[in-house]
Amino acid sequence: MKAKLFAGAAALALVAGGAFAQDLRFAPGEDAKFNWASYEAFKQDLSGQEITILGPWLGPDKDLVESVIAYFEAATGAKVNYNGSDSFEQQIVIDTEAGSPPDIAVFPQPGLARDLAAKGHLVDLGADTATWIRDNYAAGQSWVDLATFPGKDGNSGLFGFFYKVDVKSLVWYVPENFEDAGYEVPATMEDLKALTDKIVADGGTPWCIGLGSGGATGWPATDWVEDMMLRTTTPENYDKWVSNELKFTDAAVVAAIEEYGAFSRNDAYVAGGAAGVASVDFRDSPKGLFASPPQCYMHRQASFIPSFFPEGTVIGEDADFFYFPAYAEKDLGQPVLGAGTVFGLTKDSPAARAFIEFLKTPIAHEIWMAQKGFLTPHKGVNTETYGDPTLKKMGDILLNATTFRFDGSDLMPGAIGAGAFWTGMVDYQGGKAAVDVAADIQKNWDALQ
Amino acid sequence: MDNIAGTKSSLVWTVNLAVIALVVLWTIPTFGLLVSSFRDRDQISASGWWNAAVSSEANEIARAGDADTQLQEGDLWVIAGTVLPEGKGEVSRFGTSSRDPTAYAAGETADLGEGVSLTVATDGSYRLTSTTAFEGRSPRIFFTATTPPRLTTENYARVLGAEGLGRAFLNTMTVTIPATVIPILIAAFAAYALAWMEFPGRALLIAGIVGLLVVPLQLALIPLLKLHNQLGIGKEYIGIWLAHSGFGLPLAVYLLRNYMVGLPREIIESARVDGATDFQIFLKIILPLSFPALASFAIFQFLWVWNDLLVATVFLGNNQDQLVMTGVLRELLGSRGGEWEILATSAFVSIFVPLVVFFAMQKYLVRGLLAGSVK
């Protein structure tokens, strides 16, 4: 009888536990591939506290980030309001200036976080977090460096925590089109160029490139140039270029722009001809891959682009990607260009601090990994949790990288990285000489100082 | 001179034709947007809205049914289905490789090798046969089809069914109605004082208000929000009412004052002689006479506040309880935008209430537009 009673109580407890966990996408403790130990270890009592997070994610991305936040809420009892905004860059400036900031801001690029840190609107995350990143992130030191800025008092500190990374060095293609034509995925830049010529010789068009993006027209070309920089010159030169120790007019930079031009300014290489590139919207550009007959065979774009593929496209089957290869002859290893979002503390509170601590747990990464669109440099996560093989393949590109560099235009001052560099690339696409374009951008940069 | 009265000058026709041409020209973009709102994303990126009403010939790709839908007929394995799931259109040619998507005419049989063959009929039905059982992914079928025009209401279903739209509609109303009424109330009093009450510095004050018309509101966003935070209003409805009122007041005062100053002096003076106070004159004489100007300003202010996103994102929070309609529609566009069909549809959904307001008050608008221009 007693045993029965106990069993009843246990069953009741299970039911209650189940009810509690129903808005958690993966029930804690159930699937062994997740690191539930880190979730249990993180548990603390912060009930009654409330924090707001302002970020750039909307729509489906918002649902994804909220699915991660739910675990923080369940583990601490604190309430988190996530708000997304497509004009995040403007709104965070207004809110911090006016004195009503959220507790945590999610910056799409580190450049803006740097500006706010310099004005004293961000809280230093402290040396402990820096040490943690150094020890637990792949290429940890570079992630620390990317988020270390001078504060208002002039002392440098760690003002950002990278969470969610995008890989940019990807070439998208339709495997069945490659099969039909008998093409192989190229392993080196030499092969890629040979393939490009072969496609032209077969009467096809190899590339789809689109630079259009409203007020940001030109940015896809800056990614190309950054990738080409990493493939034609040393990572040290890349770093110097980003901080303008190496001028835009330097031969190495001009050469990288011309490497990009070798693809985009050749009428036979790009769908719609070289003149069309600047006017095609980057969101419409990949659709040429899926046309009948194919308008192009390859499209170089970051890991987010599948959201603009035609409805029902299955990644890994209908469309796939390969690593934008490096030159075999140049011995620069396997460089990877990426970007990422930075969490910054805009208002200090125990709950906000706890949230940053939460982002250090493997489980905070694994929950999003198990869904979609999330890559992480966290070394402590189980890569088996990646929701689909495609993400795992991207994750492998990230882990196999001999050099990882952050999107340079995101690190340059706004007037260059989100201004002169973009418009310069549009001018270049329009037929202006690389040397003149570089000189113009450098002139803009000089005017800033 | 006898053609002045009686017959119409041919110039009238020219004017009428010119007006019609201009009206059509003005309406074309809106019409295009309306057509786009009934098309899906792939259609919008494939062809212009002006092609929406004609049959189009396009090369398309379909995939044969999965291997588990295969049936055994004698010694053949068959996968059958149609490449035109909606049953409309006509297939003219088909192919099995992206290299040559128009290799065969409809009705012919294509040999895919290894005992596999495919035939596609003009009505879109296909038959894929093999001497061995199918495994793995089925092949793609390339076909050229002429399809009749297709319009969809899916976009509207998606926008109207968006999570939180009803709540956002109420939020927008909560913002818009007080933000329209408050400035009218204040401006009517101020306009009367500036038009009919004698006090020193009146002309300067009017000049100052006219000057405020040219101050862009973006300048005031940060200082005003700072002020709200210091006063403890923070991001609440009262804050956005004050902000919208403030931004709307210069125009309201200017418009109403110019209208009121044009009212006949005799009426007001005789009321004074009869012993009416300023307040009575304002309430009983000026307000009823100024109705056209009040109505036209109300329309301006209502439309402006209804369509506003900037002021709302700054002075209200971004959470579900405070998100306005423009905010929800913006969220539908996703993190990277580019969903044109949603943009077009949202425009027509959000235009509905302003249209009602406009038609309800438009007879006053024309009169009100002339406010203050003639005595």
Interface residues (C-beta under 8 A of the other chain):
Chain A: L54 P56 W57 L58 G59 P60 D61 K62 N81 N83 G84 S85 D86 S87 Q91 I94 D95 E97 A98 G99 S100 V174 E176 N177 D180 A181 G214 D281 R283 D284 K287 F290 A291 S292 P293 P294 F304 S307 F308 P310 E311 E317
Chain B: R41 D42 S45 N59 E60 I61 S97 S98 R99 D100 P101 R137 R140 F142 L221 I222 P223 L225 K226 H228 N229 Q230 G234 K235 T313 V314 G317 N318 N319 R330 E331 L332 L333 G334 S335 R336 G337 G338
